[in-house]
Amino acid sequence: MLNNLKIGTKFNLLLILVFIASICLSGAILSSVLQRRAQNEVSSQALILMKTMNSVRTYTQNRINPLLAPQLETATAFIPETVPAFSATEVFENFRQTEGNENFLYKEATLNPTNLRDKADSFETQLVERFRRESKIKEIVGFRSLPEGDVFYIARPLAITQQTCLRCHSTPELAPKSQLTTYGTKNGFGWKLNEIVAAQIISVPSKEIFNYAQSSWSLIMGLLIAIFTVVLLLINFLIKKTVIQRIKNIERIAQKVSTGDMSADFDEGSKDEIGGLAAAFNRMKSSLKIAMDMLNSQ
C-alpha cells in the first residue's frame, strides 16, 4: 500500500509518526519530572514543619519542663505545658488556624497515650509497629487519603530516651498526683526506656500542588504541540518547495520526452542531487536523440 503513495504523502506520514512519538516521549518525561518536583516540594514543606516541631519539643523539654515540673506535685490539675508532645501539638494547632493551613496535620501517634487525643488509629498503629520491628528504619514517607483530602506524610519514630520521662509513664505509683487526677491511672503507663512508643507524623496537603503540576504539564504540552505543529508545517512546505516540486517538474519533462517531444529540456539551475539528476536526464535525452537520428538516416 505504501508503494502506491506519493513521496509527499509518505514523507508526511513519517513526519506525523515522528511527531506523535516525540510528543508521547516528551509528555512522559515531562510528567515524571513535574511529579517528582511536586513530591519534592511537599516533602520539603513537611521536613520544615517537622524540624520546627522538634525545636518546640526541645525547648519545652530543656526550658519549660524544669521550670514547671516542681509544681506538678502540689498543683490541683496537671500542667500539660511540661510535656513536649503537648506543646508541639498546641503550637501546630495555632499554625493550622491561619488561612491556607487548615489541612496541615501534626500528630504524635501513640499506642498507649496519656492524653487520648494522641491515640494512634489503625494506620498510625501500623507505622509504630513497623518502627518497632525494623529498628533501622528512621523515616517512612508516603501518601494517605484523609477526610481533609490526599496528604503526603512523613513519619519518624519517637522513643523514650530520657529516664525523667518514665516518671510520668512507668507506673501510676511514680506519677505526679496531678497527672492521675487529670488523666487517671489506666492510660500512658508501662513505657520502657529506649522503647518506641509513638510515631511523629507530619501530613501536608498535596492535592493543590499536584493539580498545579498537572496544569503546568497541560500548558507545556499544549505549547510543545503547537511548536511541533508549526515545525511540521514549515518542514512540509520547505520539502515541497525544494524537493517535491522540482521532482514533479523533472517527471513532467520526462513524460514529454517519452512521447517524442525532444524540444523539452530538464532545466535545473541548482547543483545539488536533483540538479545532477536533471543534467543526467538531459544527457540521456541527447544520446537518445542522436540514436534516433542515426536510425532515421539509414
C-alpha positions in Angstrom: 0.0 0.0 0.0 2.8 2.4 0.9 4.4 1.7 -2.6 1.3 3.3 -4.2 1.6 6.5 -2.2 3.4 9.6 -3.5 6.6 10.8 -2.0 5.0 13.8 -0.3 2.4 11.6 1.3 5.0 9.1 2.5 7.1 12.0 3.9 4.1 13.5 5.7 3.2 10.1 7.3 6.8 9.7 8.5 6.8 13.3 9.9 3.4 12.6 11.7 4.8 9.4 13.2 7.9 11.2 14.4 5.7 14.0 15.7 3.4 11.6 17.7 6.4 9.6 19.1 8.2 12.8 20.1 5.1 14.2 21.8 4.4 11.0 23.7 8.0 10.7 24.9 8.2 14.4 25.8 4.9 14.1 27.7 6.1 11.1 29.7 9.4 12.6 30.6 7.8 16.0 31.5 5.1 14.3 33.6 7.7 12.4 35.5 9.8 15.5 36.1 6.9 17.6 37.3 5.5 14.8 39.5 8.9 14.4 41.2 9.2 18.2 41.6 5.8 18.3 43.2 6.7 15.5 45.6 10.0 17.2 46.5 8.0 20.4 47.2 5.5 18.7 49.6 8.4 16.8 51.1 10.3 20.0 51.7 7.3 21.6 53.4 6.8 18.6 55.6 10.5 18.5 56.6 10.5 22.2 57.6 7.4 21.7 59.8 8.9 18.6 61.3 12.1 20.5 62.3 10.0 23.3 63.7 8.0 20.9 65.9 11.2 19.2 67.1 12.5 22.6 68.0 9.4 23.2 70.1 9.8 19.8 71.7 13.4 20.5 72.6 12.6 23.9 74.0 9.8 22.5 76.2 12.0 19.6 77.4 15.0 21.8 78.3 13.5 25.1 79.4 9.8 24.8 80.2 9.7 21.4 81.9 12.5 22.2 84.5 10.5 25.4 85.5 7.1 23.8 85.9 7.9 20.2 86.9 8.3 21.0 90.7 4.7 22.3 90.7 3.2 19.0 89.5 3.0 17.5 93.0 1.3 20.5 94.5 -0.9 21.5 91.6 -4.6 20.6 91.7 -4.6 19.8 88.0 -1.8 18.5 85.7 0.2 21.1 83.9 0.4 19.8 80.3 2.8 22.5 79.1 5.5 20.4 80.8 5.0 17.8 78.1 6.9 18.3 74.8 4.3 16.5 72.8 1.5 18.7 74.2 3.5 21.9 73.4 4.3 20.8 69.8 0.7 19.8 69.2 -0.7 23.1 70.6 1.8 25.2 68.6 0.8 23.3 65.4 -2.9 23.8 66.1 -2.2 27.6 66.3 -0.4 27.3 63.0 -3.5 25.5 61.5 -5.7 28.4 62.5 -4.1 30.7 59.9 -5.7 30.8 56.5 -4.5 28.2 54.0 -3.0 25.9 56.6 -6.2 24.2 57.8 -5.4 20.9 56.1 -1.8 20.5 57.5 -1.7 17.9 60.3 0.6 17.0 63.1 0.3 14.1 65.5 2.5 12.2 67.8 0.5 9.0 67.3 1.0 6.9 70.4 -0.1 3.3 71.1 -0.8 3.9 74.8 -1.0 7.7 75.3 -1.8 9.5 78.5 -3.9 12.0 76.5 -6.3 10.1 74.4 -6.2 12.7 71.6 -2.8 11.2 70.8 -4.2 7.7 70.4 -2.9 6.1 67.1 -5.5 5.0 64.6 -5.1 1.7 62.7 -2.9 3.2 60.0 -0.7 5.0 62.5 -0.5 1.9 64.7 1.0 0.0 61.7 3.6 2.7 61.4 4.6 2.4 65.0 4.7 -1.3 64.9 6.9 -1.2 61.8 9.3 1.1 63.5 9.5 -1.4 66.4 10.1 -4.4 64.1 12.6 -2.7 61.8 14.8 -0.6 64.1 17.0 0.6 61.2 14.1 2.5 59.6 14.3 6.1 60.8 11.7 7.6 58.4 8.6 6.5 56.4 7.1 8.7 53.7 4.1 8.2 51.5 0.6 9.4 50.6 -2.6 8.9 52.5 -6.2 9.7 51.9 -7.9 11.6 54.8 -11.3 13.4 55.1 -9.4 16.6 54.6 -8.1 15.3 51.2 -5.0 13.5 50.0 -1.9 14.2 52.0 1.8 13.5 51.9 3.1 12.3 55.2 6.5 11.9 56.9 6.6 9.7 59.9 9.5 9.2 62.4 9.8 7.1 65.5 9.6 8.5 68.9 11.4 6.6 71.7 11.8 7.1 75.4 15.4 8.3 75.6 15.5 10.0 79.0 14.9 8.5 82.4 13.0 11.5 83.5 10.2 10.7 81.1 9.5 7.5 82.9 8.3 9.4 86.0 5.0 10.0 84.3 4.8 6.8 82.2 6.3 3.9 84.1 3.7 3.1 86.9 0.9 5.1 88.4 2.6 5.0 91.8 5.5 7.1 90.5 3.4 9.6 88.5 2.5 13.0 89.9 -0.8 13.2 91.7 -2.0 16.0 89.4 -1.5 13.7 86.4 -3.6 10.9 88.0 -6.3 13.5 88.8 -6.4 14.8 85.3 -5.9 11.6 83.2 -6.5 8.7 85.6 -4.4 5.6 86.1 -5.3 3.5 83.0 -3.6 5.2 80.2 0.0 6.1 79.4 1.8 3.7 81.7 4.1 0.7 81.2 6.6 2.6 79.0 10.2 1.4 79.0 13.5 3.2 78.4 14.5 3.3 74.7 11.2 1.8 73.7 9.5 3.2 70.6 6.1 4.4 71.9 4.9 6.7 69.1 5.3 7.9 65.6 5.8 11.6 64.9 3.7 12.3 61.8 3.5 15.5 59.7 0.9 15.5 57.0 1.0 18.1 54.2 -1.9 18.6 51.7 -0.7 17.5 48.3 -3.8 17.9 46.0 -3.2 21.6 45.2 0.5 21.1 44.4 -0.1 18.1 42.2 -3.0 19.8 40.5 -0.7 22.7 39.8 1.9 20.2 38.4 -0.9 18.8 36.2 -1.9 22.2 34.9 1.8 23.0 34.2 2.0 19.8 32.3 -1.1 20.6 30.2 0.2 24.1 29.4 3.7 22.9 28.4 2.3 20.1 26.3 0.0 22.5 24.6 2.9 24.7 23.7 5.0 21.8 22.6 2.2 20.5 20.3 1.8 24.0 18.9 5.6 24.3 18.3 5.8 20.8 16.8 2.8 21.5 14.5 4.4 24.8 13.2 7.7 23.0 12.7 5.9 20.1 10.9 4.1 22.5 8.6 7.3 24.5 7.9 9.3 21.4 7.1 6.5 20.1 4.9 6.4 23.5 3.0 10.2 23.5 2.5 10.3 19.9 1.4 7.6 20.6 -1.2 9.3 23.8 -2.4 12.9 22.4 -2.6 12.3 18.7 -3.4 8.8 17.6 -4.4 8.0 20.4 -6.9 11.4 20.0 -8.6 11.0 16.2 -8.9 7.5 16.7 -10.3 8.9 19.1 -12.9 11.5 16.5 -14.0 8.7 13.9 -14.2 6.6 16.2 -16.4 9.5 16.8 -18.8 10.3 13.1 -18.8 6.7 12.4 -19.8 7.0 14.8 -22.8 10.3 13.3 -23.9 8.9 9.8 -23.6 6.2 10.8 -26.1 8.8 12.1 -28.6 9.0 15.8 -27.7 12.7 16.3 -27.9 12.4 20.1 -27.5 11.7 19.8 -23.8 14.7 20.5 -21.5 15.3 19.4 -17.9 16.0 22.9 -16.7 17.7 22.9 -13.3 20.0 25.7 -12.2 20.8 24.0 -8.9 24.0 21.9 -8.5 22.5 19.6 -5.8 21.4 16.0 -6.3 18.2 16.9 -8.1 20.2 19.3 -10.4 22.6 16.4 -11.1 19.6 14.2 -11.9 18.2 16.8 -14.4 21.7 17.1 -16.1 21.8 13.3 -16.4 18.3 13.3 -18.0 19.5 16.0 -20.4 22.5 13.9 -21.4 20.3 10.8 -21.8 17.8 12.8 -23.9 20.7 14.0 -26.1 22.0 10.4 -26.5 18.5 9.2 -27.3 18.1 12.0 -29.9 21.5 11.1 -31.6 20.5 7.4 -31.7 17.1 8.2 -33.2 18.7 10.5 -35.8 21.1 7.7 -36.8 18.2 5.3 -37.1 16.2 7.7 -39.2 19.2 8.4 -41.6 19.6 4.7 -42.5 
